[in-house]
Every structure is written in C-alpha cells, then in structure tokens.
Amino acid sequence: MLKVIKSKADYTAALASIDRLIALDPEPGTAEADELDVLTVLVKDYETKQFPVQIPDPVEALQFRMEQGGLSQRDLVPFIGSRARVSEVLSRKRPLTLNMLRAIHTGLGIPAAALLRGEEQAVSGDGEEELSRFPIKEMIRRRWLQVPKRASESDLLRALQTYLAPLTVAEKPIQVLTRKTQHERADRPNDRHALMAWTARVIEVARTITPRGRYVPGCLTPEVLRGLVHLSTLDDGPRKAQEYLSKYGITLVVVEHMPQTRLDGAVLFIAPDRPVIALTLRFDRVDNFWFTLLHEIGHLCRDFAEGIDGFFDDLESTSSGDSREEAADAFACDTLIPRAEWDRSPLRDAPNPGYVRDLARRLGIHPAIVAGRVRKERGAYRILTNLLGHGDVRGLFSEELGRASA
C-alpha cells in the first residue's frame, strides 16, 4: 500500500518503484499511471523536507543533459512535443507534465529522481488535457478551488494538485484514483474526475470537524441505532443525527453532488479510526435522508473488513446481484422499520395515510420513513407524496450547501 515516505529506505524504495513504472509507460487513467502520480507527490514532499535548497529542479537537470550530450532544443521535440513547447519548458513558462517526464527519462536517460525534484506542477497527461477532465469552472464557482481571477494554466494545475492532495496523503489513503479498492453503486459510471473532486471536498470538510468520541467497530449496537432513528421525529432530526453520530466517532458531512455524477451518499475512512459518511441531499426529502444515512451505516457496520476503502452510492440504481448493496438496503429497511412490525402492518395491503401515521407513532419515527417504505415496497412512487417531508432537510444544512455552491 502507498504510504507517506518517512525514511531513506522508504525514499529509495519509492524511487525504484517510479523507475519501474516509468519503464512500463502506463496509459493515463490506469492503476499504474495513478500509482506513479501518487509516488511523485510523495517523493516531492519528502525531498522538499529533506533537501530544501541544494537539489536542482527538472529543468536544470534537462539543461545539464543537453550540455553534456551537445543537444539542441530541436533534439528535445520528440520528448516534449514541439519547438515552441520546448522553448516554453526551458524558460519555465510551461510545466513539465508526467508524460513529458516519462519520455525524457526513457529517451535521454535522466534519472527519475532528478526529474521529479522540485516539479510541483506535474500531473498525468498534458496540462490542458488534464484540466479539461476536471469540472474546474464548477469547482471555482463553489470556491473549492482557490485561484486568482486571471489564473494561468500553471496556476490552475498547481491549485488542482494541492486540492487533490488529501486523496493520496491521508493516513489511510482514499484510493479514488484506483478503483480496485472503491465500490460504486450506479447504473452508469460516474465521471471519475468529478467524483475525485467531490471526494477531496468531503475529506477537506471532514478534517475540519473533530468527533466528540472515538470510533470503535461494533459501537453501533441495535440500541444505539434505535436512538438514532428516533431523532427522525424532531424537526431538526437530520442535524441532531450529525451530533449523535459524532459521539461514536463518526463524522457526518453534507456536500452537494457534482454534475456528471448521480450520487446520494458515500462512506469512507480518512484515518483508520475516522469513518466519514457524506450525503449529497440530491433529493430534499426526509425519507431519502434517513434511508441513505442508514444504508451507508450498513456498509460501515458490515463491509469494510473486505478491503474496500469507500462506498459511493446512487440509491436510485438497482442493486440486483450485488450482495453488499442488497444487504445494506435490507439493513436500512429493517433498522428503520423492523421486519416483524412491517409484516403485521395493514400497510402491506392498504397504503392508507392513517395507517402510515399510526405505524410511525408506534415506532417513534417520522411518517416520511413509513411512506417511503410503502412506495418502495409497492413500486408506487406517486402515492403518499405529501408525507415524504419534501423540502425539510436542505434548509438544516444551508451553511454547508451555501459554501458548496457559493
């Protein structure tokens, strides 16, 4: 597993891995290319701390190789792209990208360690191409990305790299860059770069919050969960749920979903004992809030022992054939309304609003939860709409959503 470089041995091993990966010349977007990107950031961070002054940067290393081999700018075109681009790189007007670094390392034999030193702006692919993949304008509009009004491409690349750093340097890295340890529930794939931007924001927000308690696996007992669900009867129940979970070391944050994603919630770890549940409130309904929250808690209680670092869920999509998603759905349903109570309720045969209120009163939960269960079980999404608590959730998190959309 990738980790922060803390010793010379770690540093040497990281450089060996970089040499190996550069030799493979992985395609952008592959696990190998993403690993190379992460190692680059880790090596640069270590070298900045260990060698703050005397180490030359990549342009100096390239200039030395040109002098050593009697090379002209024209000789660099095959590795950098054009004579104009070569000139911009040598005059430090254009950053070296990782694609350029790979080509230079392979073609000119410059050690990877020398190329990586001081290179703050290198990201996978050509700079303009990489920027175009991220929803930069939306990130700036929401003030997630802090850049000058007339930011240059280099300014944007630097800001983007800084913004995405939490994805790779957390105590327990969030492997959004490599899907092997990430599970998505979606009928169609979410845009990878938009999901990365959203996840980085979730981590950033979560790190500003200190939970009141320490998370211990198994702490969410049936009794604790009943206490959580009973909060749904309160007008500010969703906000109270945030405070309640904090006592058990679980951070609940709200971050609006990004365009090109269909996301209701996620659960991930930002440290071995720091689980974070993130909700988008894509649908501003009381029933949706509580079902999504309990679905993510279901993943937290059941599924992380399997080596998954994060679950990202579109709860409108089908979970047919996915045992983990079906189990999380069942967990949410049975925690909100115990199966025995549901089976004996007349609602199974008669979706009457009076019966909805009676069951909610008996269980000590919000009527929206019962109405949502009726609609889901019957596949009838035009009934009981006035009981769902439309428009009753987002206002409780207006500050968070205001920052997200500012």
Residue pairs with C-beta under 8 A, 6 or more apart in sequence:
1 173
2 35
2 38
2 39
2 42
2 168
2 173
3 10
3 42
3 173
4 42
4 45
4 169
5 11
5 14
5 42
5 43
5 45
5 46
10 46
11 43
11 46
11 47
11 50
14 39
14 42
14 43
14 46
15 43
15 112
15 113
17 35
17 39
18 36
18 39
18 40
18 43
18 112
18 113
18 116
19 111
19 112
21 32
21 33
21 35
21 36
21 39
22 36
22 101
22 102
22 105
22 106
22 112
23 106
24 32
25 102
25 106
26 32
26 33
26 36
27 33
28 99
28 124
28 125
29 124
29 192
31 178
31 179
31 180
33 98
33 124
34 124
34 177
34 178
35 178
36 98
36 124
37 98
37 123
37 124
37 168
37 177
38 168
38 173
38 177
40 98
40 116
40 119
40 122
41 161
41 165
41 168
41 169
42 168
42 169
43 113
43 116
44 116
44 117
44 118
44 119
44 120
45 169
47 55
47 116
47 117
47 118
51 117
55 117
55 118
56 64
56 114
56 117
56 118
57 117
57 118
57 119
58 96
58 101
58 114
58 115
58 116
58 117
58 118
58 119
59 89
59 90
59 92
59 96
61 110
61 114
61 115
61 117
62 76
62 89
62 90
62 104
62 108
62 110
62 115
63 90
65 71
65 108
65 109
65 110
66 72
66 75
66 76
69 108
71 108
73 83
73 86
73 87
73 90
74 83
74 86
76 86
76 89
76 104
77 83
77 86
78 103
78 107
79 100
79 103
79 104
79 107
79 108
80 86
80 89
80 100
80 103
80 104
81 100
85 94
88 94
89 95
89 96
89 100
94 127
94 153
94 154
95 119
95 120
95 121
95 122
95 127
95 154
95 157
96 104
96 115
96 119
96 121
96 122
97 122
97 123
97 124
97 125
97 126
97 127
97 130
98 122
98 123
98 124
98 125
99 124
99 125
99 126
101 112
101 115
101 116
101 119
101 122
104 110
104 115
105 111
105 112
105 115
116 122
120 158
120 161
121 127
121 154
121 157
121 158
121 161
123 130
123 157
123 160
123 161
124 130
125 133
127 153
127 154
127 157
128 153
130 157
130 160
131 153
131 156
131 157
131 160
133 193
134 160
134 193
134 194
134 196
134 197
135 191
135 193
135 194
135 197
135 258
135 259
135 260
136 145
136 156
136 160
138 258
138 259
139 145
139 163
139 197
140 147
141 405
141 406
142 256
142 403
142 404
142 405
142 406
143 403
143 406
144 163
144 197
144 200
144 201
144 204
144 404
145 156
145 159
145 160
145 163
146 159
147 155
147 156
147 159
148 155
151 159
163 197
163 200
164 196
164 197
164 200
166 174
166 200
166 203
166 204
166 207
166 270
167 173
167 174
167 176
167 177
167 196
167 199
167 200
167 203
168 174
168 177
170 203
170 270
170 271
171 270
171 271
171 272
171 274
172 269
172 270
172 271
172 272
172 309
173 309
174 199
174 203
174 268
174 269
174 270
174 309
174 310
175 181
175 182
175 309
175 310
176 182
176 195
176 196
176 199
176 310
177 196
181 307
181 308
181 309
181 310
182 308
182 309
182 310
182 312
183 303
183 308
183 310
183 311
183 312
183 324
184 190
184 311
184 312
184 313
184 314
185 311
185 312
185 313
185 314
185 315
185 317
185 319
185 322
185 325
186 262
186 312
186 313
186 314
186 317
187 314
187 316
187 317
187 318
188 262
190 260
190 261
190 262
190 263
190 312
190 314
191 258
191 260
191 261
194 258
194 259
194 260
194 261
195 258
195 261
195 263
195 312
197 258
198 255
198 257
198 258
198 261
198 263
199 266
199 268
199 310
201 255
201 404
202 253
202 255
202 266
202 268
202 276
202 278
203 270
203 276
205 253
205 255
205 400
206 251
206 253
206 270
206 274
206 276
206 278
207 270
209 246
209 251
209 253
211 246
211 247
211 248
211 249
211 250
211 251
211 274
212 243
212 246
212 247
213 246
213 247
213 248
213 249
214 249
214 273
215 248
215 249
215 250
215 273
215 274
215 275
216 248
216 249
216 273
219 248
219 249
220 248
220 297
220 300
220 301
224 248
225 294
225 297
225 335
227 244
228 241
228 244
228 245
229 290
229 294
229 335
229 336
229 364
229 365
229 369
230 364
230 365
231 237
231 240
231 241
231 244
232 286
232 290
232 365
232 366
232 368
232 369
233 364
233 365
233 366
234 240
235 392
236 396
237 286
237 366
238 286
238 289
238 290
238 393
238 396
238 397
239 396
239 397
241 252
241 293
242 252
245 251
245 252
245 277
246 252
249 273
249 274
249 275
250 275
250 276
250 277
250 300
251 274
251 275
251 276
251 277
252 276
252 277
252 278
252 279
252 293
253 276
253 277
253 278
253 279
253 400
254 278
254 279
254 280
254 281
254 397
254 400
254 401
255 278
255 279
255 280
255 400
255 404
256 280
256 281
256 401
256 404
256 405
257 263
257 264
257 280
257 282
262 282
262 314
262 316
262 317
263 280
263 282
263 312
263 313
263 314
264 279
264 280
264 282
264 283
264 288
264 292
264 313
264 314
264 315
264 316
265 277
265 278
265 279
265 280
265 292
265 293
265 295
265 296
265 313
265 315
266 277
266 278
266 296
266 310
266 311
266 312
266 313
267 275
267 276
267 277
267 278
267 296
267 297
267 299
267 300
267 310
267 311
268 275
268 276
268 278
268 309
268 310
268 311
269 275
269 276
269 304
269 309
269 310
270 276
275 300
277 293
277 296
277 297
277 300
279 289
279 292
279 293
279 296
281 289
281 393
281 394
281 397
281 401
282 288
284 390
284 391
284 392
284 393
284 394
285 368
285 372
285 388
285 389
285 390
285 392
285 393
286 366
286 368
286 369
286 388
286 389
286 392
286 393
287 366
287 368
287 369
287 371
287 372
287 373
287 388
287 389
288 315
288 372
288 388
288 393
289 393
290 336
290 366
290 368
290 369
291 315
291 332
291 333
291 336
291 369
291 372
292 313
292 315
294 331
294 332
294 335
294 336
295 313
295 315
295 328
295 329
295 331
295 332
296 311
296 313
296 328
297 331
297 332
297 335
298 327
298 328
298 329
298 330
298 331
298 332
298 335
299 311
299 324
299 328
301 331
302 324
302 327
302 328
302 331
303 311
303 324
303 327
303 328
306 324
311 324
311 328
313 325
319 325
319 326
319 328
319 329
320 326
333 339
333 342
333 373
336 365
336 369
336 373
337 359
337 363
337 365
337 369
337 370
337 373
338 363
341 359
341 362
341 363
342 348
342 373
345 355
345 359
346 352
346 355
347 355
347 356
347 359
347 370
347 374
348 377
351 374
351 378
351 380
351 383
351 384
353 384
353 386
353 387
356 367
356 370
356 371
356 374
356 384
356 387
357 367
357 370
359 370
360 366
360 367
360 369
360 370
363 370
366 389
367 387
368 387
368 388
368 389
370 387
371 384
371 387
371 388
372 388
374 380
374 383
374 384
375 381
375 383
375 384
394 401
